Amino acid sequence: MALAGSDAMDGGKGETFLLKAIKIGGVVAIYWFISITMVFLNNYLLDSKDLDAPLFVTFYQCLVTVGLCYGMHLLSHLCPGVIDFPSVKFDLKVCREVLPLSIVFIGMITFNNLCLKHVGVAFYTVGRSLSTVFNVLLSYVILKQTTSFYAILCCGIILGGFWLGVDQEGVAGSLSWTGVFFGVLASACVSLNAIFTKRVMPAVDGNIWKLSFYNNINACILFLPLILVFGEVGHLVHFSRLGDPTFWGMMTLGGVFGFAIGYVTGLQIKFTSPLTHNVSGTAKACAQTVIAVVYNQSSKSFLWWTSNLMVLGGSSAYTWVKGMEMKKVHIPQEESKEKLLGEKSDAGV
């Protein structure tokens, strides 16, 4: 999805450094605002004492995403010069091809929300910190990809920070083993989601918005029996605010922010780079933790903060190491291409 003319926003040759810096700063600020607000909003919805229905909350957000995708599809036809969005006509064959990813996707968003529900925003970064470790582990098990020593060392720092964080939460008396368990499952599903996404992208012509549309349609269908099995219908029937417009407004807003995070993530990568995006995400997680601690007026130990720094530092170091490794692979390929072209030129080809 993009506004028409957004390609021009990439920055022309005549654009000043100050203007580029302002644009990048604005995009990063929007990403931070939407991402942090979405986490706090989901925590508010899931932490409700009156409604214990995390699956229904997640289902509704997926439903909102489907509606927004279809709405953007219609707007792109009504305003072709303003809105650019791919066609998202329903295709049962594509739904079946995307289904394996959708099952993992359901696990990812459900366990994410359950982790957030049980551990809160302050510990959420540490509780969900093992995604990088699972990336390395599952890439080796499923894709047979090996990892460098320095990347594994970074994973060791993340693991150390995770265990220190769990220990300090226990010392403070606020540890939820249920939340930690869901956090580990969510981390595993995040890694699996990345692997399965690469496999099913050809089914949606490599378009991330088509993938989001079909993924969320499948999720909505699969959530319905889960809501029945886990008895959430009974909780909904007895929920006193079921007819409250404010409640539904907050629920819908959560879905809108869930949809928007996909767009602003792509926008941040477009204006910066994948490496910078990861660094920005790490810094955002740090700011998110500080805001949660200040908002809840919590008192955290030095070791608790150390665990967060270890997790964030290890994640940033891993991103930097993988970036350096990709450059080392890319440069020889470019040199070999130049050498081949030079040989062809010398031969008169």
Secondary structure, DSSP 8 states (H G I E B T S, - for coil): -EETTGGGGG--TT--HHHHHHHHHHHHHHHHHHHHHHHHHHHHHHT-SS---HHHHHHHHHHHHHHHHHHHHHHHHH-TTTEE-------HHHHHHHHHHHHHHHHHHHHHHHHHHHHTTTTHHHHTTTHHHHHHHHHHHHH-----HHHHHHHHHHHHHHHHHHHHHHHHT---HHHHHHHHHHHHHHHHHHHHHHHHGGGGTT-HHHHHHHHHHHHHHHHHHHHHHTTHHHHHHT-TTTT-HHHHHHHHHHHHHHHHHHHHHHHHHHHS-HHHHHHHHHHHHHHHHHHHHHHTT----HHHHHHHHHHHHHHHHHHHHHHHHHHHHHHHHHHHHHHHHHHHHHTT-
